[in-house]
C-alpha cells in the first residue's frame, strides 16, 4: 500500500498554483470542448480501484486528467476520493472535494454525504460534520449510512453523550432502523465510556432483533464486557453463540488475558485448538499474540514451545510482531538462549525486537549480555528509543554506589542528558532513573531527579514511595503518599499496594486501617463496583497479618472474589506467624482444591507453621512434598526450616542429619552453611544443650569469628549452667573484637505516634506514671499466681536483683504505657513489638497480665506473634 503526503496530493489535484487559501477545481479553457470524453462509469471504476488499493497519488492524478478532458464525476468517484482524503487527514483537500461535489450537484447524494461526514470527522471538524448531517432532507431521513457516520464521528472523538442522543433519536424515528453497524458503533462507545446500564440495555435489544448479524453483534458484546472487566458476562455471551468465528475466539481470549485471567484464556485456546466439528476455526495472528502474552505472564514454557511449533507450521513465526512476542515469552520463562535464537532468525527486526531481547536479558539478570546487545543495536543502525533506555535503567541491579552496575546506571543517565534535551525526556524515563538511583542506594540523586521533574505521573510517586520503603525510609514514604494526594494525584492500585507494604514494615495497623478506609472511599467515589485489584487485596492480607490482626486478614481473604498463589501464600504465612499451624495446613489443602499451584514461598510458610507448633511429622511431609507439588526445589531457607523443626522439638540427631543432607544436596561449603548451624545453636540454647551447643558454637566461630549472635548465645548457654567464668570469657572476647549485643527494645503505637522503650527505661516523659502502673500490674499478677522465673536471668547477681531485672524488661514497660493510654476498651487489644525474642518469664507474665486486665495483648517478637487472651497464649507455650 502506497500513500503520499497531503501537499503533493494537492499539487496533483490542482491545475495551477494560486495564492488563494482554498483553490477551487479550475479546468483548462478548452476542456469543455474536448472531443473525447470518457464514460462516467468506467472512469469512476478506475478511480475507485486505485483508491481501494491505496494508490492515492495515482487516483488524484487520474481525477485531474479526467477533469481536464471535460469528464463529469459521479457520486462514486467523489465518495472514494473523499475517503482517500479522510485517510490522509487532509482538511484542505477534503474541503475542495466538498466544493466540487456542491457544484456538481452531488453533495446531497447518500454516498457523498456519508463520506463528507467521515472526512470532517477524520480532521476533527465535528461542527462541519454535523452541518452536513443536518442538511439531510426530511424526505431522506432514513439515510442510515449518514446516521451511522455521524454517530461514529461523535463516538470516535469521545463525545459520547451526543453519540447516545443521536442513537436514541434514531430509535425514536419510525422510518429508521439501526443496523449491525449502528449497534457495533454504539456498543464500542458504551465500552469506552463505561456506560454499563446502556450497554446492557443494548444487549437486550440485540437479543430481541432477529434480523441482526448474530456473530458480529455477539463479538461486539464480548469485547464490551471484557473491556469493562465483566468477564463472566463475556463468557456467557460467548457460550450462548451457536456459531463462532475467529473474532469471537480472539475477543474472549484477549479479554481474559488483559484482565490477568491467563489460565482461563489459555483454556479457551486449547478449546479452539481441539475443535473437530465444523465449522473448524483456525487461529490467526491476533489469537497467537494474545496467547503468547498469557503464556509469558504465567511462565508456561511448555505450552509456549507448543505454540511456537504451531506458528512454524503456520508460517507465521517469521512475522516481526509474532517474533517479538515469542522473544518476550521466552525471556519471561527464563529461556533467554531460545529467545536469542528466535531473535537471530527474524527476517526483519524493528526497535521492539531489540527491546524485547534486551528485556529478556534484564529480567534474567544477564546484565553483561544486555549491554553487549545494546552496543550491537547501535552498530546495526537501529535507533534506540526511550523504552530502550528505560529497560537498560531497570536492568541495573541493586548494589553499592561503587558497583559496576551502578556506574553503568549513572553513565546511562549521562548518555540521556547528552543525547536528548532533558526537557524532552518522557516521564517514564525519569521514573526509571529514580528507581535506578534507589537500587544503588543513592537517595539524594533520586530525590534530586524527582524534584527537578516538571511533570509527574502516578508511577513517579509510586517509584519514590517504593524506593523510600525499600531504603528503610518508611516515614518518608508515607509523607510522599500524603503529598501525592494533596497535589491532586489520585492513588492507584500500585500506590495502595506499596503503601500498605510500608505499613507492614512499620508494623502500624492503625495507619494500615486508614489506608484501607481511603481505598474503600476511592472505590465508592468511582463509577466501578466496590472491588479492589488483586494486588491491593493481597497487600491488605499481608499487612493485617504482619501487624498482628490475623482476624482482619482472614476477613479480607474471605471476601476476595479472586485469589492467586500470592493470596494463599500470604494467608498461610500469616497463620504460621500467629501459631495457627492447623489453619495453615487447612489453607494449603484448600489452595490445592482451588487449582492453585504452590510456590517455594508457600512451602516456607508451611514449614514455619509446623516448626512453631511442633508438628514434626506434618512438617517433614510438607518438605518431601515440595518437589512434587511445585516447580521449585528446596533452597537453603527450606532446609533451615527443617533443621528448626527438628531442633525445636529436641530431635537433635535428626537436626544434625538434616544439616548434612542440605550441605550435600546444595553443595554448601564453609560460610555458606553457617545459617543452618546457627539455627541448631538457637535450638541448643532453648533446650539447654550444653555439649552440643558448645560444639556447634565453636564450629561457627571457626568460620566466622566476628558473629555477635553466636557469641551471645554461647555466653548464655554457659551462664544457664552456672559456668560464669566461661560466660565472662566469651563476653571479654566480644569486647576485644568490638562486638556488641543488640540492645533489646519494645514499642507501641498510640495515635500514629511510636513510643519506644528499653529495659529499665528512665527517659520517657511519662516514666513516673508508667512505673506506677507497672508496679500495680505486677502486684495483681503475683496475687493470682505469677512467680518470677529468676533462672532466666543470666547474670551472677542475687535474687532480688534478678527480679528487678525481669520486672523492667522493655515489653512490660510498653504494655504498662499502652494500658495507661487506651484504658479497658471492650474488644480492644494492645499491640507491642519487640526486636528480640521474648524471654520465657515475660511470656508467662503477659499471660497473667491479659487475665487481670481483661485485655488482649498482641506481642510480636523477632520470631512470631503471641496473642495473649484470658491467661493463655496462641503459641501454646511452644515457641
Steps between C-alpha positions, in 0.01 A plus 500: 500500500644837399398837634613853437506808718223755474705773326601288195143377467374858483754577224370203303143614542539868415586604143692811599630657823294782644561745786152440636468299820249254354535448125202369304515238228598717201483325163698585184307734265461246224398221734130553442543447122719192518408263220536176702335481840534165682188330631413593856463144629831368364693803628341472844590132509865582427511762777321270744742217422807715564369645828399154623862388445637806681646653185388848596745703290404308184127533573525878544721530186239307304225719645682818386556359152135400467382842617722662237338281233154629588392196699228549761561301821222296655422429866713183502817677388452789743411263784814291450723810475345642817583174678858535375521854638367366834779244508751778432331728759531781244248769586579731206466219249173384655352850492588535129328170427199619701486817288527295181216271613278805566570644152437160346169475686615183677537622859156366590574150371508245781843359423653847476326620818627202696855554371483872579404431862784248528747744341416784738510260794846378398617861514337565839241738351188369673309826444538470123415129515181576693415780253516252210281259699245769589454581131349156433152570354202385707398273218830320525533470878521124459858542371645244746865520378511876568349449846759232569777726375412792730437272800840343434660846478373599845603164647848517347568844649362409844176701482303207635193697614443627143561150369240349734255788437506441124465125555193568714359731232560228246307250711214748537464565127246273334685488168842419652617154602848457650721261307782270607742788443293734720495258791871427459582874520282559807626188679855622443400840645343332805818301546723808486274716720424219750126556457411164655125555519466610138728221384284238669185661358646480149587137568131437573398679177736287296361178646148605393596607145518183291608691186847587627823318423524279812874432478598864443274627779609240754865566420445869578325410827782268607752778439284749692459281808866398493615862485290579809648200679161326507660173402216271610255689278747487210529123540121461519459683169774286346350172622153600376624536141391222264768591247831672572770641274863577575403851621280340767787290629743792485260724694461256791867393510640853485239630748592237758874549443482877539329462839751249635283191444784337312428139596139543390609668176727207421218256578301668219805474275510124563129478421559681172791273412290192578202588279403206280139563396441752221538785466862457604648840586869557438683730743658804340774747585286681761419170672865407533605845624246481784597141578872579515433793733301274735770232489767758580301620802476152656847390378345200326807392307369160386184647347706786356715252308188323372362831371837580342491167314147579378619840377782337304254262335273795417792704355423781744821483702677730254262791565673768702217551751472125561877468535505786751232328710695172489816677620304660787342166593835318510653781705225485762527121511875518566595350160710794386719290271194379305376857488833610353479226238153623403635855487786400268263315264262793449506606132455862604530669836352821633581689818244285687700189406814647655310620806340158552840332494650762731211446744563126494861549605405762762227283655741209532780711651730450200619857508818442302305351210246781531759774455682308223172471309445873545835563333400265219174689461686826447744341253211352301362846434183438699431814700426441871181660625414616849360158588842354421657733753233417757579129465873562545440718806270239655766236433735661752530255787492607866845563638735743661567842352835380366369180332550463126124472444435832676780667306333386179172645626659840554662480157157431346363806676785705357443349155136609511593852605752528215290340226165660577389831639413428861166676459405257222548184708168324564383449856552122473875551452521729802315234701755238395787734596347548847463123547858445383640746756302339781641160400847650528421643846527857372195656661632853446534453123153342477348788694685754283359346181152488656506865606635608161212342305256745346240231445424195712255214477379244753792272408742777602348521846484121527870474409591747774275337761628151417861618493469663843333188638774269371764741633351478852366855470146392580392827660625691193300257287176577684567874481533463123170310485326788680676759279395307190138533606526869590652580158195360325628156398251222559675199657463192280511131588879502504506803731281322754687169467839665556375716788338201671836325478651804674244455781608136529861608542401759758274242669240777513151353491338840565668652195408189301135535598502864391636397159240224478224753570645741243501227235137412580397868471679530166312197368169641623567832325580324174260369240610139545365257763674479837784271400872513559764370267656168588823674597322730750312210658823302529673800659212536748521134604876530543477831689238384749679172571839671542346760731346237727138521377467148365118509529486809277737330255274194485195722451656679201614166359152350537342787306742490207320422173820358356816357656839408358804323642609819678160533672512145635867528595437823694218332695697179564803698619278726713348203681851357547632816667199504734549142616197372310674207334189295433336798326811523280474133407125529434561802278763305308250225422237758400756668276565176313127432473464847345744398227782731612849354481713591806841663462818493705379773738180306568707209630710733714178609671389141551836388643508802731147421622593141580829600666328753730231250599718191542327313215807299405336233284285752314800726441716218367214398271470855364874511435489174304191620313666815371667363188178317405251782556703796370752580230764597759759292680574554872739791556720570802202684658288183480780287643543753783128462582545122510796531739289736713210252495717223645698729730195660666356156573828387658587249225862609470630194317246555224584870496871427446413242235284759322798737492723234347237419235455869414876551478526207259196582283572872469878466480553728800847564634650720769304818568214402267368241748540712816133599489399139567740463794376826652144365495622192686687716753177689573327169572787397730453826693123447531539138617815563711719257306843580643738264317335523159456875540871550575602280207268675255592847630872436463447360151324821395767725654778312319349613171356835611680624814319834483143369528351682800183286528705182542708663776183606685334158473817322607542729803135443594541122476799517738308728736194273501718223645671733750828499308556869572872491430442368147215744445716794608781380271265504201383852592863611535573370150203697371641822647843429348342446158284810533181295492188620678182318588199651328313710754149378568217747451122496471256749360131574476305731273257745655326752277733441202799570725754230581622481862824302544621356831817324615551292813475709819420801282554823690461754222131495405309814592230291673740267680352566847145402396633206297693347790208552738278311256764229460530453878121480529479249216787291635331479840170388344683229305672373814164490680367242251812283492778665303848419635809648327716237323836628619681205342471686171709793625843415362694723738684404820292719737269443798131403469362847575717648228389227260133577570563870437670420168202293391242757617641780288531320166402731216187309393346532850563875502338526154191307617465723808526815287240369253257417782533854636404651164238257369307396808286188506321520167255220435649273238811715488855380464846624589768447235864490606798441272836371628819475296627189686348169608276536805643325807302221666434701816355797307295258294353355821445849648307608187254214549426615855478866390243418229287327762509769770441784250241318290679618186655323204875559480658438160877475517717462193857398573780416258350158426121518498180644646370414846134575569432503874136477601341394831824358633592295193730550200429405141838325478402241761828578681694351207716754326 
